[in-house]
Amino acid sequence: MKDEIQDTKDFFQDLSYQLYEYISRISPSGLDWFFHMITKLALLLAVFFVIDFICKPVINIIFRFFHDEQKYPIIKSIYDSKITNSVAHLIALSVVASINPSIFPPRSIPNTNIFIIRSVNLGFVLTLAGMLYRSLTAFRGYFIIKQDFYKIMALNAISETVKILGIFIFSVVGICVIFGIKGTTIVGSLGAITAVLVLVFRDTILGFVTGIHVATSKNLKVGDWVSIPKYNVEGNIAEISLLTTRINNFDKTFSTIPTYDLLTTEIKNLQYISENNARRIKKSIYFNINSFKFLTDEDIERLKSINLISDYLTKSILELRKEKENMQHPEEIINGRQLTNIGLFRYYAQKYIERIPELDKEGPMIVRQLNITPQGLPLEVYSFTTDTEWIRFEQIQSDIFDHLLVASKEFDLEVMQVKT
């Protein structure tokens, strides 16, 4: 077996010598080194592509046996991120590096050999950089499979920072490999511009800190429905990267804000509403105070035909008559308790919303008066719907106030509006 291997090596070495001699004969005088280098590069590239072409399908076929993302989420994420391609590149580069000294006689073209060796080493650097990038993608894919959105946010911040640092480090290593200088020479020269680098990467550092904080505090995640008053933005978080956060607005546009603003800006996370099937209605109708009045007997008789308040009116009238039996000047309407049109309408509105099936019966459900304003007296409906879908929520809310606005006329109430 050893003899066969040695015979094979001798065969390729003889073939290499013959090819070297042939190129030396046909090359113009003084340019033989150039043709030797071109030929050697072409041979090495051919070997690289052949080995890479063979390794890729072999490795991918092995990984396809573990395609079930539920059973093998790690292997599935590695396969999807194409780390296997980087492995194939490394194998091909290793073969190229091992056969490089065997092509052409040793020390025959020392200058070109140095160039080729540095080119192969640069290939290793670029392949390792690509593998690092794909590894970060694989980590992210793993947590996407697990649907761990908080860890995805932290990983986004870390991966973006690692990418930037990786670009810097691999660039330094690449320069060192190409020019054959020490890395300490380049790194040492950066000490004088440290302050400038900190200023340039300010947003990067703040974004990294923000990503870690948001992920650990679990206050926000991708997909959350948020409102940011500072930017007049409301929508769903589509992406939180190192520098910017993208929000898909409900008007089919999207907004981007600096990621570090997530630490310093007021943000309303409305996702809880959606997850708990409850969305708040908090809306008021303003009434003209001059339209308020005590109800007369005629008004009461007319309003008794309204089913929601007929029993209440009958009971209230009996109570009020008993109170007036021993009262001086009972004929004066201002003496004692009286029914008012605004109070009766508030009772009517309360009974009306209690009968609406789309409102949450277990949560607060109230119609209340707020503080008087120059625009009139606000009568507020405060409740929660059981349907949080935006369009349906607006329909429910609009139906309630459509009815109440028109029904208020039956109580001789005047809704305030600006007259032009």
N, C-alpha and C positions, 0 to 999 in steps of 0.2 A: 504493500500500500504506500509506504514511504517512497519507494522507488518510483511508483507511478506519479506521485505528486511532484517529485523532483524532476522527472522527465517532462511533465507539463510546464513547470516553471522554466526549464531550460528551453523548451520549444518557444514559449512566448518571449523569452529574453533574446533568443536568436532572431525571432521575427522583429523585435523592437530594434535590434542592431541593424538589420537589413533595411528597415524603414528609415532609420536615421541616416544611413549611408546614402540611400536613394535621394532623400530630400536635400542632403548636403551637395550632391552632384548637380541636381537640377536648379538649385537656388542661385540667384544672382550673387555675385561676389560682395561680401559684406552684409548681406541680408539673410544669410542662412539662419541666424538666430531667430529672426522674425517668423520665418516659415516653420521652424521647429516649434516655436511657441504656439502658433496657430494650429498646427497639426495636433500637438499634445492636448491643447484645450478642447479641440473637436473630439478627440478620442475619449477624453475624460467626461465631456458632456454626454457623449453617446452612451458611455457606460452608466452614467448617472441616470439618464432617462430610461434606459432599459431596466435597471434594477428598481427604480422608482415605479415604473409601469407594472412590474411583476409583483412588487410588495403591496401596492395599494389594494388590488382586488383580493389578495390572500388575507390581508389583515381585516378588510371590511367584511369578507365572508364569515370570518370567525366571529366578529362582533354582531353580525346579523342574527346569530343564534340566540342573542340576548336582547331581542327587539321589544320584549314586553316591558313597557315603562313602569308598570305596577310592581312587577317582581324584581326588575333590575333597573331602578331609576338612575343609578350612577353610571352604569355601562351605557344606558340609552343616551344620557346627556353627553357622555364622551364621544359616542358615535355621531350624534347630531352636530356636535361642534367641530367635527373633522380633525380631532387630535390625531387620528389614525394616519392622516395624510402627512402630518409633521413627523410621525414615527417612521413612515416610509422614506421621507426625505433624509432623516438622520441615518438610516441604514444605508441608503444609496451614497451619501456623503462619506460614511465610514469606509465603504468599499473603494470609493474614488481615492480617499486619503491613503489607503493601504497599497493600492496599485500604482500610485503616482511615482514612487521611486523606481519602479520596474520598467517604466516607459522611457526608452532611450537610455544610452549609457550614463551611469552616474557621473556627475560633475561635468557633463558635456556642455550643458547650457546653464551655468549657475545663476545668471541674472534672471532668466526666464523662470527657472525653478523657484526662485524666491517669490516672484510674482504669482505663480500658480499656487504655491503653498499658502500665500496670504489670501488668495481668492477662495481657496477651499475653506480656510479658517473663517473668512467673512461669511461664507455660506452657512457654516455652523452657527455663527452669531445670529444671522437672520432667521434661521430655522428655529433656534431656541426662542427668539423673540416671538415668532409666530406661534410657537407652542404655548408660551405664556399667555398670549392674547386668547388663544382658543381655550386654554384651561379656565380662564376667567369666564368665558362664555359658557363652558360646561357647568361651572358652579352655578351660574345664574339659571341655566336650563334645568338643573336638578331641583332648585327651589321653586321654579315655575311648576314643575311636575307635582311637587309637594304642596303647591299653592300657599307657600309661606311668604306673603307679600312684604311683611316687615323685614325679614331677612334679605329679601330681594333688594329692598331700599338700601340697607346697610351695605350689601355686596356691590350695588351700583356705585355708592360713594367710594368704597374701597377700591373697586376695579378701575374706576376712572383715575383715581390717584395713582394706583400701581401702573396703569398704562402710561401716564405722564412721566413718572419716575423711570419706568422701563425704557421709554423712548430716550430719556436723557442718558441712562446708564448704558444701554446698548449702542447709542450713538458714540459715547466715549470709547467703549470697547471696540467698536467698528473702526473708529479713527486710529486707535492704537494698533489694531491688526493691520490696517492698510499701510500706515506709515512706519510701523515697527518701533513705536515709541512707548514709553511707560505711561500707564494711566495716572500715576501720581503727579506727573508733570502737568497734565491737563487739569486735574482736580485741584492741585495747588494754586493754579492761576485763577481759579474761580473764587478764592477767598476774598479778593478785593471787590467783587461785585455781589456779595451775599445780600446786601441790603436791597439792591436792585432786583434780585431774584425773588426776594420775599414780597416786594411790591408788585412784581409782575404776576406772581402766583397767589395774590391775596384772595381773589374770588375762589380759586381752587382749594385753598386751605379752609376758607369759611364753608364752602360747599361740602367738603369732607366732614367737618365737624357737625354740620347740620344733618347730613345723611345719617351719621352714627346716632345723633341725638333723637332724630325722628324715629329711627328703627327701634331704639331701645325704649323710648317712651310710649311707642305704639299709639300715637295720637293721629297719625295720618298713614295712608298707604295708597298705592296705585288703585284706582277704581272708586275711591271715595268721592262723594258728592260734597263739594265745598263752596263756600261763599267768602270772597275776599273784598270787603268794603273799600279798602285803600285803592284797589285797581278797578273797582266796579265789575268784578268778575264772579260768575257763578256757573259751575259746571262740574265735570268729573275729571279727576286727575288721571292723565293718560301716561305720564312718564315723569319720574324724578331722577334726573341725571346729576352729575357733579356740579355743573354750572347753572343749568336752567331747569325749571319745572314747567311742563306743558299741561295745560288745562283745556279740555274740549268743552266749549261753551254750549249752552242749550240752543243758541241761535245758529248752530252749524258752523261757527267760527272756532278758532282756537287762540289761546293766549299763552305767552311764555313770561314767566317772572323769574328773577334770580333765586336760586335755591336757598341762598343764605337768608332770604326774606322770610322763609318759613319759621325762623327763630324769632324774628323781631316784629313781624306784622300780625295784626289780628286776623285770625282765620276761623270761620265758623264751619265746623265739620257736621254736615247735615246727614251723614250716612246712617247715623243711629235711627233717624226717622224712617228711612227706607227699610232697615233691617228689622225694625220692630212694628212694621205695618201701622204706623201712626204718624200723620202729618198735621201740624197745627193750623187751625183757622183762628186768626186774630185780626178782626176787621171791624170797623165802626161805621155807623150811619150818624150824620150830624143833623140834629133837629133844631128848628127855629124855636127859641124859648117863648116867643110871643104867641105861638100856636098851642101852648099848654093851657089846659082848663080843667075845672071840675066837671064831672059828668052829670047831666040833668037826668030826670026820670025818662024823658023822651030818648036821650042818648042810650040809656041803659036798656030800654025796651028794644031799641033798634039793634043793639049789639048782642042781645041774647040769642039772636039767630045764628051766631058764630059758634059752632060746635065746641071748639077748643076752650072757650071761656064761658059757655052758658052755665055750667054747674058752679063755676067760681063766682059768677055774678049773682046767682040766686043765693048762694051761701053768704056772700059778702053783704048783700042788701039786708038780709035778716039780722046779721050781726050789727049793722049800722043803725037799724031801726030800734033795736033793743037799747043801744047806747043813748039814743035820743029821747027815750021815753021819760027819763027823769032830768032832762036837760032844759034849762031856760032858753027861750028863743030858738027852738029847734027849727023854725022856719028859715033861719039864716043859714045859708049853705056853708058858710065858713066855719060855723061852730061844729066841733067834733071832727072825727075822721070822715074823709070823703074819698070817693073814687076819682082818679084823674085819668085823662086819656093817655098820657105818657106812661103812667104806671100800669094801666091795663094792657097797653101795647107791649110793654116789657114782659108781662106775664104771658101774653099771647105768643111772643117770639120764643120764650123759654119752652112752652109746651110744643110749639111748632118744631124746634130743632130736636126735641126729645123723641119725636116720632120719625125722624129721618134715619133709615136703616144704615146708611153709609157712615154715620158718625159713631165713634167709639163710646159705648155706653158705660164702660168701666173707667174711663178717664174723666177729667173735669169737663163739664158741659154747662155753661153759664152765659146768661145775658145780663150785662151790668152797665151801670152808668159810670162814666169817667168824669174827671174834673171839667167844669164848664170852660169853654174857650171862646175867643172873640167870634169864632165861626158857629157857635151854638153848643148844644149839649151832645156829646158823643154817646151813643148807645152801642156797646161793643159785644160782639159774639165771640166767645172763647171756647173752642172745642177742638177735637182731633178727628180726622177722618181715618177710616180703616183701609182706604185705598191710597197708596202713596205715589202711584203713577202720576206724573206731572199733569198730563192732559185731563185725566179723570178727576184729579184733585181740583183743578180749576173749574171743571164743569160742576162739581158738587158745590163748591163755594159760590159760584155765580148763580146757580139755581136758588140757593138759600137767600141771597141778597136781592135777586130779582123779585122773589115773592115778598120779602119784607118791605122793600121800597114801595111796591104797589099797595100792599096791605095797609101801610101806614095811613093812606088816604081815608080808609074806612074809619079811622079813629080821629079824623080831622087834624092830623099832624102835618106839618110842613117841613119837608126835607130842605136843608140849606144848600144853596148853590150860589156861585158868584154871578151877579147880574151885570151885564155889559150894556 
